[in-house]
């Protein structure tokens, strides 16, 4: 069965030939641009294309421009961008630790990234300076047989929704897949070991001293022992991967590699299941996904915390990013709270705190009963300011500290508070289907 999967994911000879020609042409254009500028820069093909671990039909060409370490940072960035813009079509500037150019050439997606040419990865000046060392390390150590195993692991992770270190996925990078195959030898052996990983599992290719990490999964980078290659992997994605490993080893199936497409449930089915939710629709900021997703996570955390601090317990909270919106969706324990609540004060013996408590609440217009003493502690019954969570959000969301660009949208009033009936929307149907069915991709 795995041989059949390999046939589907291994690039064809025609695909390889075409890719080789395009890479050669792009490199020639870059070298011409460097010569015309009279600058000391070395272009280097990196990533899965350079390592021959890319999947059929999933080709991103990454070319790094290696500048001498003496080059001022601003100059390195400026010249790197100039070269990228000259060479690529439909280009756009992107920003990670520093700017780079993403564009197209002969139908291929290409990234041109400036970095520093350092002697060792540990001497890096920017985070991306390590990448050429990763490429060289894998090319030296990964055999042709193991490249096949890497492809299987990548497609498996892709199928279960755990492939990619970007913030949108929080999963396994291509480099991490390659290192796992180097460590365990084959796709099957990775799965046999991974199913029993504990939270905080530390994996090393060689027994070298390294710093301590607190991530869910730790794989010490063989080219820089002070880096965790698995730092992007979230606890959720790690648990999904471990579960997939266990289930695949028991019942192997192509569904793990190529799951069925998620089909939306009928509107009536969704409508009956989504009562008792509240949502916030926010206009999507024009920023790259690697910046947007951490902001969305922070925004959801802050909103939930604020709701709970004001008596609205949240059973579940999710965010959804669509083409032009970011949704915050929450399921409160209760949509409407009692008119009053009991506020617990200090024990009777803590005289200083008792004095402050009584000064605060005696004569307050919000007090319904008390302050009163019960079982050696002071209490007061207070009228709620907000009983409905929608009212609370409407009045308070603009005051909250959220993800930077999302907060800007909220402060500009580019948002709406949504009740359950407003949450059945075309761009949320797949989210609701996934949420209601609670199936893993391979179970569809």
C-alpha positions in Angstrom: 0.0 0.0 0.0 2.8 2.4 0.9 4.5 1.7 -2.5 1.2 2.8 -4.1 1.3 6.0 -2.1 4.9 6.6 -3.2 4.0 6.3 -6.8 1.4 9.0 -6.4 3.7 11.5 -4.5 7.1 11.0 -6.2 7.8 13.6 -8.9 7.8 12.2 -12.4 10.9 12.4 -14.7 9.1 15.1 -16.7 8.4 17.1 -13.6 12.0 16.8 -12.4 13.4 17.9 -15.9 11.1 20.9 -16.0 12.0 21.9 -12.5 15.7 21.5 -13.2 15.5 23.8 -16.2 13.5 26.5 -14.4 15.9 26.5 -11.4 18.9 26.8 -13.7 17.2 29.7 -15.5 16.3 31.5 -12.3 19.8 31.0 -10.9 21.3 32.4 -14.1 19.1 35.5 -13.9 20.1 36.0 -10.3 23.8 35.7 -11.1 23.4 38.2 -14.0 21.7 40.7 -11.6 24.5 40.2 -9.0 27.2 40.8 -11.7 25.5 43.9 -13.0 25.4 45.3 -9.4 29.0 44.3 -8.8 28.3 42.9 -5.4 29.7 39.9 -3.4 26.6 37.7 -3.1 26.3 33.9 -3.5 22.9 32.5 -4.5 22.1 29.1 -3.1 19.2 26.7 -3.7 17.8 25.5 -0.4 14.8 23.7 0.9 13.0 20.5 -0.3 13.9 21.1 -4.0 17.6 21.2 -3.2 17.3 18.2 -0.9 15.0 16.2 -3.4 12.4 15.6 -0.7 9.5 17.6 -2.3 6.2 16.1 -3.1 4.7 15.8 -6.6 2.7 18.8 -7.5 3.8 20.6 -4.3 6.9 22.6 -5.4 8.1 25.8 -3.7 11.5 26.9 -4.9 13.6 28.6 -2.2 16.7 30.5 -3.1 18.9 32.3 -0.5 21.2 35.2 -1.3 24.3 34.8 0.9 25.9 38.2 1.8 29.2 38.7 3.6 28.7 39.2 7.4 30.3 42.7 7.0 27.3 43.9 4.9 25.1 46.3 6.9 21.7 44.8 7.7 19.7 47.5 5.8 22.0 47.2 2.7 21.6 43.4 2.7 17.9 43.7 2.9 17.7 46.4 0.2 19.9 44.6 -2.3 18.3 41.3 -1.7 14.8 42.8 -2.4 16.1 44.5 -5.5 17.4 41.2 -7.0 14.2 39.4 -6.1 12.0 42.0 -7.8 14.2 42.0 -10.9 14.0 38.2 -11.3 10.5 37.3 -10.4 7.1 38.0 -11.8 4.0 39.0 -9.8 6.3 39.6 -6.8 5.4 40.8 -3.4 7.5 41.8 -0.4 7.0 39.5 2.6 8.3 39.9 6.2 9.7 37.3 8.5 12.6 38.4 10.7 13.5 40.6 7.7 12.0 41.2 4.3 12.2 38.8 1.4 10.5 38.5 -2.0 7.9 36.0 -3.0 6.8 35.7 -6.6 6.4 33.5 -9.7 8.6 32.3 -12.5 7.4 30.1 -15.3 4.4 29.1 -13.2 6.5 28.1 -10.1 6.2 29.8 -6.7 9.6 31.1 -5.7 11.0 32.8 -2.6 14.2 34.8 -2.7 15.6 35.4 0.7 18.7 37.5 1.7 20.8 36.1 4.6 24.4 36.2 5.9 27.2 33.8 4.7 28.5 32.7 8.1 31.1 29.9 8.8 28.9 28.0 11.3 25.2 27.9 12.0 25.9 28.9 15.6 27.5 32.1 14.4 24.2 33.2 12.7 23.3 36.9 12.6 19.7 36.3 11.6 17.5 33.3 12.1 17.4 32.4 8.4 21.3 32.1 8.3 21.0 28.5 9.5 18.9 27.4 6.5 21.8 26.7 4.1 23.4 24.6 6.8 20.2 22.5 7.1 20.2 21.9 3.4 23.9 20.9 3.3 23.4 18.6 6.3 20.4 16.7 4.8 22.1 16.4 1.4 25.2 14.8 3.0 23.2 12.4 5.2 20.0 11.4 3.5 20.2 8.5 1.1 18.0 7.9 -1.9 16.0 5.3 0.0 15.5 7.6 2.9 14.2 10.4 0.6 11.4 8.0 -0.2 10.6 7.6 3.5 10.7 11.4 4.0 8.1 11.7 1.2 5.8 9.2 2.9 6.1 10.9 6.2 5.4 14.3 4.7 2.3 13.1 2.9 1.1 11.3 6.0 1.4 14.5 8.0 -0.2 16.5 5.2 -3.1 14.1 5.1 -3.8 14.4 8.8 -3.5 18.2 8.8 -0.1 18.4 10.7 2.3 19.3 8.0 3.9 22.7 8.1 5.7 24.8 10.7 3.8 28.0 9.7 1.6 29.7 12.4 -1.6 28.6 10.5 -0.8 24.9 11.0 1.6 24.7 14.1 2.9 21.4 12.8 5.9 19.5 11.5 8.4 21.3 9.1 10.0 19.5 6.2 13.4 19.7 7.9 11.9 18.0 11.0 10.5 15.2 8.8 13.9 14.7 7.3 15.6 14.6 10.7 13.0 12.1 12.0 13.8 9.7 9.1 17.5 10.1 9.8 16.9 9.3 13.5 14.6 6.3 13.1 15.5 5.0 9.6 12.0 4.7 8.0 8.5 6.0 7.9 7.2 3.0 9.9 9.8 3.3 12.5 9.0 7.0 13.0 5.4 6.0 13.6 6.3 3.2 16.0 8.4 5.5 18.1 6.2 8.6 17.9 3.0 6.8 19.2 4.6 6.6 22.6 6.2 10.1 22.8 5.6 11.9 26.1 4.9 15.6 26.4 8.3 17.3 26.3 10.0 14.3 24.5 13.6 15.2 23.7 15.1 13.7 20.5 18.7 14.0 19.3 20.7 12.6 16.4 23.8 12.7 18.5 24.4 13.0 22.2 25.5 16.6 22.4 25.0 19.2 25.1 22.1 21.5 24.4 19.9 24.1 26.1 16.7 23.2 27.9 13.4 23.7 26.1 9.8 23.6 27.4 8.0 22.8 24.1 5.6 19.8 23.6 8.2 18.2 21.3 11.9 18.8 21.2 14.3 17.8 18.4 17.7 19.3 18.9 19.0 20.8 15.7 22.2 18.9 14.7 23.7 22.1 13.1 22.8 24.3 16.1 22.2 22.6 19.5 20.7 25.7 20.9 17.7 25.4 18.6 14.6 23.2 18.8 13.6 22.1 15.3 10.2 21.1 16.6 9.4 24.4 18.4 6.5 25.1 16.0 4.6 21.9 16.9 1.6 22.6 19.1 0.4 20.2 21.8 -2.8 19.7 19.8 -1.0 18.7 16.6 1.4 16.5 18.5 -1.6 14.6 20.0 -3.3 14.3 16.6 0.0 12.9 15.1 0.4 10.3 17.9 -3.2 9.2 17.6 -2.8 8.9 13.8 0.4 6.8 14.3 -1.4 4.4 16.6 -4.4 4.0 14.4 -2.4 3.6 11.2 -0.2 0.9 12.6 -3.3 -1.0 13.7 -5.2 -0.4 10.4 -3.1 1.0 7.6 -5.2 2.9 5.0 -4.6 5.4 2.2 -7.1 7.6 3.9 -4.3 8.8 6.2 -2.4 10.1 3.2 -5.3 11.2 1.1 -8.4 11.9 3.2 -11.8 12.5 1.7 -12.7 16.1 1.2 -14.8 17.6 3.9 -18.4 18.2 2.6 -20.6 20.7 4.4 -23.6 19.4 6.3 -27.1 20.6 5.3 -28.1 24.0 6.7 -30.9 22.5 8.9 -28.4 20.1 10.5 -26.0 22.9 11.3 -28.7 25.2 12.5 -30.0 22.7 15.1 -26.5 22.1 16.5 -25.3 25.7 16.9 -27.7 27.2 19.4 -26.0 28.8 22.4 -23.0 30.3 20.6 -21.9 33.9 20.3 -19.5 35.2 17.7 -17.5 38.2 16.7 -16.9 38.9 13.0 -13.9 41.1 12.4 -12.6 42.4 9.1 -9.5 40.6 8.2 -6.3 42.7 8.4 -4.1 42.7 5.3 -1.1 40.9 6.9 0.6 37.6 6.2 -0.8 34.4 7.8 2.4 34.0 10.0 1.5 37.3 11.7 -2.3 36.9 11.5 -2.7 33.5 13.2 -0.8 34.3 16.4 -2.8 37.6 16.7 -6.0 35.6 16.2 -5.0 33.2 19.0 -4.1 36.1 21.3 -7.4 37.9 20.5 -9.5 34.8 21.4 -7.6 34.2 24.6 -8.0 37.9 25.7 -11.8 37.9 24.9 -12.4 34.6 26.7 -10.4 35.8 29.8 -12.4 39.1 29.8 -15.7 37.2 29.6 -14.8 34.9 32.4 -13.6 37.7 34.6 -17.1 39.2 34.3 -18.9 36.0 35.1 -19.4 34.5 31.7 -17.8 31.0 31.8 -16.8 29.8 28.4 -17.0 26.1 27.6 -15.3 26.3 24.2 -13.7 29.0 22.0 -12.4 28.8 18.4 -11.3 31.3 15.8 -11.8 30.9 12.1 -9.9 32.8 9.3 -11.8 33.1 6.0 -11.0 35.0 2.8 -11.9 38.4 4.2 -13.0 37.8 7.9 -11.7 36.6 11.2 -14.3 35.1 13.4 -14.1 34.6 17.2 -16.7 31.9 18.2 -17.5 31.0 21.8 -19.9 28.7 23.6 -20.7 30.2 27.0 -22.0 28.0 29.8 -25.0 30.5 30.0 -26.1 33.1 27.5 -27.8 35.1 30.2 -26.7 35.3 33.9 -28.8 36.0 37.0 -29.5 39.6 37.8 -27.2 39.5 40.9 -24.1 37.6 42.1 -22.5 37.0 45.4 -19.1 38.6 45.7 -16.8 36.9 48.3 -14.8 39.2 50.6 -12.0 38.6 53.1 -12.1 36.5 56.3 -13.3 38.3 59.4 -9.8 38.2 61.1 -8.1 40.1 58.3 -9.0 43.5 59.7 -7.2 45.7 57.2 -8.7 43.9 54.2 -12.2 43.9 55.9 -12.0 47.7 56.4 -11.2 48.2 52.7 -13.9 45.8 51.6 -16.6 47.6 53.8 -15.4 51.0 52.6 -15.8 49.9 49.0 -19.2 48.3 49.2 -21.1 50.2 51.9 -23.4 52.6 50.2 -22.6 51.4 46.7 -25.6 51.7 44.3 -24.8 48.3 42.9 -25.3 46.5 46.3 -28.5 44.6 46.6 -27.8 42.9 50.0 -25.0 43.3 52.5 -22.1 43.5 53.2 -22.8 40.6 55.5 -20.8 38.1 57.6 -21.3 34.4 57.1 -19.2 31.5 58.5 -16.3 33.9 59.4 -16.1 35.6 56.0 -17.6 38.8 54.5 -19.9 38.7 51.4 -21.9 41.2 49.4 -24.7 40.6 46.8 -24.2 42.8 43.8 -26.3 43.7 40.8 -24.7 42.7 37.5 -23.7 45.3 35.1 -24.2 42.9 32.1 -26.5 39.9 32.1 -26.2 39.0 28.4 -22.8 38.1 26.9 -23.7 39.9 23.7 -24.3 43.1 25.6 -21.0 42.7 27.5 -19.0 42.2 24.3 -20.7 45.1 22.5 -19.8 47.5 25.3 -16.3 46.2 26.1 -14.6 44.7 23.1 -13.1 48.0 21.9 -11.4 48.4 25.3 -9.6 45.1 25.2 -5.9 44.6 24.4 -6.0 42.2 21.4 -3.6 41.2 18.6 -2.2 44.4 17.2 -3.7 44.5 13.7 -7.0 42.9 14.8 -7.3 45.4 17.6 -6.9 48.2 15.1 -9.8 46.8 13.1 -11.9 46.6 16.3 -11.1 50.1 17.4 -12.1 51.4 13.9 -15.5 49.7 14.4 -14.9 47.1 11.7 -16.6 44.2 13.5 -20.0 42.8 14.4 -21.3 40.8 17.4 -23.2 37.8 16.1 -25.8 35.6 17.8 -26.2 31.9 17.1 -28.6 32.5 14.2 -26.1 34.9 12.5 -23.4 32.2 12.6 -24.8 30.1 9.9 -22.8 31.6 7.0 -21.4 30.2 3.8 -17.8 30.9 4.8 -18.4 29.1 8.2 -20.2 25.9 6.9 -17.0 23.8 6.7 -15.9 25.0 10.1 -19.3 24.0 11.6 -19.3 20.6 9.8 -15.9 19.8 11.2 -16.9 21.1 14.7 -20.2 19.1 14.7 -18.8 15.8 13.3 -15.6 15.8 15.4 -13.9 13.4 13.0 -10.2 13.1 12.2 -9.4 13.6 8.5 -8.8 9.9 8.0 -12.2 9.0 9.5 -14.3 10.9 7.0 
